[in-house]
Amino acid sequence: MSKRPKGAEKLTNNNKKPNPSDSDSEEVSSEDTTWIQWFCGLRGNEFFVEVDDEYIQDDFNLTGLRSMVPNYDYALDMILDAESDEALTEEQQESIESAAEMLYGLIHARYILTSRGLNGMVDKFNNVDFGRCPRVYCQGQGTLPVGQSDLPRMNTVKLFCPKCEDIYYPKYTRHNQIDGAYFGTTFPHLLLQMYPECVPQRPATGYVPRIYGFKIHKSAKRRNGAGNNNNGGKGEGGNEGGGGGNGGMMVQGNMNNSIESSKIKEGK
């Protein structure tokens, strides 16, 4: 098995045209690049921090992941740059690369809950590496990545704003493909508990809807809501929303007809 997936050596080139004079130095530096460094350096993986090898090598930290990740042993060897002479087909290699990405993501979700992991993520937060809240009244507040589930392949990563305490889609499409489970549901809230200096003040003001400069009175909103409910109750054609309107009258009429029919039969 190779130390890194195909194309890992491109990390040190940084999309720069190679210079023949320093080709030897580039080759050496690419060999010194670990799989974790390569993965975290990929475009679109800016939200990830590098997990320490010592953390990954501790079996306790990986408890329960074997049953969740296919080709677990191969994927773990790839992450840790373990050498292997076993010949693999291209299809097997691609499958292991995908498994390694998933395994690293799930390990990453656990690592960023540790003190070392939180420190790395705080640095990214202070550098606004995760982006800013799109809400106007949050005034460019930095965000934190969060998952809506701790199980993989359920939701993509979202961004949590500690100012308005809501979540948003990432600004760039390259981040919209990241699995939310690689950050989990706990991370941003634990970070704010552990680093209270990162907690911003809630917005003092918010958007107020106006018509010709006047605020919309609450009674108008209630009136609009009641009107919508009534319209739903008077649906035509026997719609489900009409159960409280014409539908109720039709039921009552059918009951009266049945009673009249029974009286006629008794009279006969």
HELIX and SHEET records of a PDB file:
HELIX    1   1 LYS A   10  ASN A   13  1                                   4    
HELIX    2   2 PRO A   20  ASP A   22  5                                   3    
HELIX    3   3 SER A   23  ASP A   32  1                                  10    
HELIX    4   4 TRP A   35  CYS A   40  1                                   6    
HELIX    5   5 ASP A   53  GLN A   57  1                                   5    
HELIX    6   6 ASP A   59  LEU A   62  5                                   4    
HELIX    7   7 TYR A   72  ILE A   79  1                                   8    
HELIX    8   8 GLU A   90  TYR A  111  1                                  22    
HELIX    9   9 SER A  115  ASN A  126  1                                  12    
HELIX   10  10 VAL A  136  CYS A  138  5                                   3    
HELIX   11  11 THR A  173  HIS A  175  5                                   3    
HELIX   12  12 GLY A  180  TYR A  182  5                                   3    
HELIX   13  13 PHE A  187  MET A  194  1                                   8    
HELIX   14  14 PRO A  196  CYS A  198  5                                   3    
HELIX   15  15 LYS A  218  GLY A  233  1                                  16    
HELIX   16  16 GLU A  240  GLY A  244  5                                   5    
HELIX   17  17 ASN A  246  GLY A  267  1                                  22    
SHEET    1   A 3 LEU A 144  VAL A 146  0                                        
SHEET    2   A 3 LYS A 158  CYS A 161 -1                                        
SHEET    3   A 3 ASP A 166  TYR A 168 -1                                        
SHEET    1   B 2 ARG A 210  ILE A 211  0                                        
SHEET    2   B 2 PHE A 214  LYS A 215 -1                                        
END                                                                             
